[in-house]
């Protein structure tokens, strides 16, 4: 079994703070997200980053992982020390994540923290069946929640079909009757995978929209991506970077649908040609009284 250097995978030092780990993971997840990056090996990089974050973002798992020491190198053959009990084998939510391209975790993760059905031990809730319910996490995309979907997950050598309801949000659970340990129910706690364009907040969706200076200054109709397809948005003349505009009902569905909030980011064209530089010089003269820092 090959040792996984999770710090190297995320590109952070072993002393990295929780915020540094989070930022590094989000950057990699956006870069290699299967919906955005179709290059060969991108999905594997995404899965590696997902697994590294699963360990390093959890204080107990990270402490257990760090106990292995800093002397191992990625790719070396590794065997857990005798009597090793990594964090997670007996805690709620441990074990593989499913759905949205996350895939099952590596053999290294399974050996360290529990995998397959064994990784779901502990953290039981009473369910309709006599046996206690087994908990796991289910990673889905925003599109899964927006449209509702049917997913296949692998667990304990079995393939299970999971119906994802429209508008489900992180923290909510999906119950699969009698599909957990010992015939108990399986409770899948939902979480969202990072999205290359949208940031969810409850049922609301946030999107940073890049616009040209003249679009913001003059007020123009511009295309805006949403989970339900592209729409047009009219910018008020004189808009500035940071302006927030609302697309009502364009968030996740529900009894009361969420909204999509569009945050404007004005992007200045580069001046690489003489004519372009001359244009900016003329603009400087035209708006000579303008004081952006006053």
C-alpha positions in Angstrom: 0.0 0.0 0.0 1.4 3.4 -1.0 1.7 6.2 1.5 -0.3 9.3 0.7 1.3 12.7 1.5 -1.9 14.7 2.0 0.1 17.9 2.6 1.9 17.6 -0.6 -1.3 16.8 -2.5 -2.8 20.1 -1.3 0.5 22.0 -1.7 0.6 23.2 2.0 3.2 22.8 4.7 2.5 20.4 7.7 2.1 23.5 9.8 -0.7 24.9 7.6 -3.7 26.4 9.4 -7.3 25.2 8.9 -8.0 28.2 6.7 -4.9 27.6 4.6 -6.0 24.0 4.1 -9.5 25.1 3.1 -8.2 27.6 0.6 -5.8 25.2 -1.0 -8.5 22.5 -1.3 -11.1 24.9 -2.8 -8.5 26.1 -5.3 -7.6 22.6 -6.5 -11.3 21.5 -6.4 -12.2 24.3 -8.7 -9.3 23.7 -11.0 -9.8 19.9 -11.4 -13.6 19.7 -11.0 -14.8 17.0 -13.5 -17.5 19.4 -14.7 -14.9 22.0 -15.6 -11.7 20.2 -16.4 -11.9 17.3 -18.9 -8.1 16.9 -19.2 -6.6 13.5 -18.7 -5.8 12.9 -15.0 -7.9 15.9 -13.8 -10.5 13.6 -12.1 -7.8 11.7 -10.3 -6.3 15.0 -9.0 -9.8 16.0 -7.9 -10.3 12.8 -6.0 -6.9 13.1 -4.4 -7.6 16.6 -3.2 -11.0 15.5 -1.9 -9.4 12.7 0.1 -6.6 15.0 1.4 -9.2 17.5 2.6 -11.3 14.8 4.3 -8.3 14.0 6.5 -6.6 17.4 7.0 -9.8 19.4 7.6 -10.9 17.0 10.4 -8.8 17.8 13.6 -9.1 14.2 14.8 -8.2 12.6 11.5 -5.3 15.1 11.0 -3.9 14.4 14.5 -4.0 10.6 13.8 -2.4 11.1 10.4 0.4 13.3 11.9 1.2 10.6 14.4 2.5 8.6 11.5 5.4 11.1 11.3 6.8 13.3 8.6 9.4 10.9 7.3 7.3 9.0 4.9 7.4 10.0 1.2 4.5 9.7 -1.3 4.6 6.5 -3.2 6.6 4.5 -0.6 5.1 1.2 0.5 3.5 1.7 3.9 2.0 -0.6 6.5 0.1 0.7 9.5 1.9 0.3 12.9 0.7 -2.7 15.0 -2.4 -1.7 17.0 -3.0 1.3 14.8 -6.5 2.8 15.3 -7.0 6.0 13.1 -9.6 8.5 13.9 -12.8 8.0 12.0 -13.4 4.3 12.3 -15.8 4.9 15.2 -17.1 8.4 14.5 -20.1 9.6 12.6 -19.6 10.3 9.0 -16.3 8.4 8.6 -15.7 6.3 5.5 -16.0 7.0 1.8 -17.8 9.9 0.2 -20.1 9.1 -2.7 -21.4 10.9 -5.7 -20.5 14.0 -7.7 -17.2 12.5 -9.0 -15.8 12.1 -5.5 -15.6 8.3 -5.8 -14.3 5.9 -3.1 -11.2 6.8 -1.2 -7.8 5.1 -1.6 -6.7 1.9 0.1 -4.4 4.1 2.2 -7.4 6.0 3.6 -9.3 2.8 4.2 -6.4 1.3 6.2 -5.9 4.5 8.2 -9.5 5.5 8.9 -11.8 2.7 7.9 -13.4 2.0 4.6 -16.3 0.2 3.1 -19.0 -0.8 5.6 -16.4 -0.8 8.4 -15.9 2.9 7.9 -19.5 3.7 8.9 -19.3 2.3 12.4 -20.6 4.4 15.3 -22.7 7.5 15.3 -26.0 5.6 15.2 -29.6 6.9 15.2 -32.6 4.9 15.8 -34.5 4.2 12.6 -37.7 2.5 11.6 -36.0 -0.9 11.6 -34.8 -2.7 14.7 -31.1 -2.3 14.0 -29.6 1.2 14.5 -29.1 3.4 11.5 -25.7 3.7 9.8 -24.5 7.2 8.8 -22.3 8.2 5.9 -21.8 11.3 3.7 -23.0 11.8 0.2 -21.3 14.4 -1.9 -23.4 15.8 -4.7 -23.3 18.7 -7.2 -25.5 21.8 -7.1 -27.0 20.5 -10.3 -28.1 17.3 -8.6 -30.0 19.4 -6.0 -31.4 21.8 -8.5 -32.8 19.2 -10.9 -33.2 16.2 -8.7 -31.4 13.1 -9.8 -30.9 9.4 -9.5 -27.4 8.3 -8.4 -25.7 4.9 -8.0 -23.3 4.5 -5.1 -21.0 1.6 -4.2 -21.1 0.4 -0.6 -19.9 -2.8 0.9 -19.5 -4.5 -2.5 -23.1 -3.5 -3.4 -24.5 -0.9 -5.8 -27.3 1.1 -4.4 -29.6 3.6 -6.2 -30.2 6.9 -4.5 -32.9 9.4 -5.4 -31.7 12.9 -4.7 -34.7 15.2 -4.1 -34.9 18.6 -5.7 -33.7 21.4 -3.4 -31.9 19.3 -0.8 -29.3 21.3 1.1 -26.1 20.4 3.0 -26.8 18.7 6.4 -30.1 17.1 5.3 -30.2 13.3 5.1 -31.5 10.7 2.7 -32.7 7.5 4.3 -32.2 4.1 2.5 -34.3 1.6 4.4 -32.5 -1.5 5.6 -29.3 -0.8 3.6 -27.0 -0.1 6.5 -25.1 -2.4 8.9 -26.9 -5.4 10.2 -30.0 -4.6 8.2 -30.5 -1.2 9.7 -31.2 1.9 7.7 -28.5 3.9 5.9 -28.6 7.7 6.5 -26.7 9.7 3.9 -25.9 13.2 5.0 -25.7 15.5 2.0 -22.8 17.9 1.3 -22.1 19.9 -1.9 -19.0 19.5 -4.0 -17.2 22.8 -4.8 -18.7 24.3 -8.0 -16.6 26.2 -10.6 -19.1 29.0 -11.0 -21.5 29.1 -8.0 -21.2 29.4 -4.2 -24.2 28.2 -2.3 -25.5 29.7 0.9 -28.6 27.8 2.1 -30.9 27.9 -0.9 -29.3 31.0 -2.3 -26.6 31.0 -5.0 -23.8 33.5 -5.4 -22.0 34.1 -8.6 -19.1 36.5 -9.4 -19.8 38.1 -12.8 -16.9 39.6 -14.8 -18.0 42.7 -16.9 -16.2 45.2 -19.1 -15.8 48.8 -17.9 -18.1 50.1 -20.6 -20.8 47.6 -19.7 -20.7 48.8 -16.1 -20.4 52.5 -17.0 -23.0 52.7 -19.7 -25.4 50.0 -18.5 -25.8 47.0 -20.8 -27.7 43.7 -20.9 -25.2 40.9 -20.2 -25.6 37.1 -20.1 -25.5 35.5 -16.7 -25.2 31.7 -16.1 -27.6 30.2 -13.6 -28.4 26.6 -12.6 -31.4 26.7 -14.8 -29.6 28.1 -17.9 -28.3 31.4 -19.1 -30.4 34.6 -18.6 -29.9 38.3 -19.4 -29.3 40.9 -16.7 -29.5 44.7 -17.2 -26.7 46.5 -15.5 -27.6 50.0 -14.1 -25.4 52.7 -15.6 -22.5 53.6 -13.4 -22.2 50.1 -11.7 -19.1 49.5 -9.7 -17.2 46.4 -8.7 -18.8 44.7 -5.7 -22.3 45.7 -6.6 -24.7 42.9 -5.8 -27.8 42.2 -7.9 -30.5 39.6 -7.3 -32.1 37.2 -9.7 -35.3 36.2 -7.7 -36.1 32.5 -7.6 -32.9 31.5 -9.5 -31.5 29.6 -6.5 -32.3 26.1 -5.3 -35.9 25.0 -5.5 -38.1 24.6 -2.4 -41.3 25.7 -0.8 -39.7 29.1 -1.1 -37.1 29.0 -3.9 -33.7 30.6 -3.2 -32.3 33.5 -5.2 -29.2 34.0 -7.2 -27.0 36.9 -6.2 -24.7 38.3 -8.9 -21.6 40.2 -7.7 -20.1 42.4 -10.3 -16.3 42.4 -11.0 -15.1 45.0 -13.5 -12.3 43.7 -15.6 -10.0 46.2 -17.3 -8.7 45.3 -20.8 -4.9 45.2 -21.1 -3.2 47.9 -23.1 -0.7 46.0 -25.3 -0.8 48.0 -28.5 0.1 51.6 -29.1 -3.5 52.4 -30.1 -4.8 50.9 -26.9 -2.4 52.8 -24.7 -3.3 56.0 -26.6 -7.0 55.3 -25.9 -6.2 55.1 -22.1 -4.2 58.3 -22.3 -7.1 60.1 -23.9 -9.4 58.6 -21.3 -7.1 60.0 -18.6 -7.3 63.4 -20.1 -11.1 63.2 -20.5 -11.7 62.1 -16.9 -8.9 64.2 -15.4 -11.0 65.4 -12.5 -11.9 61.8 -11.5 -10.3 60.8 -8.2 -10.9 57.0 -7.6 -9.3 57.0 -4.2 -11.0 60.1 -2.8 
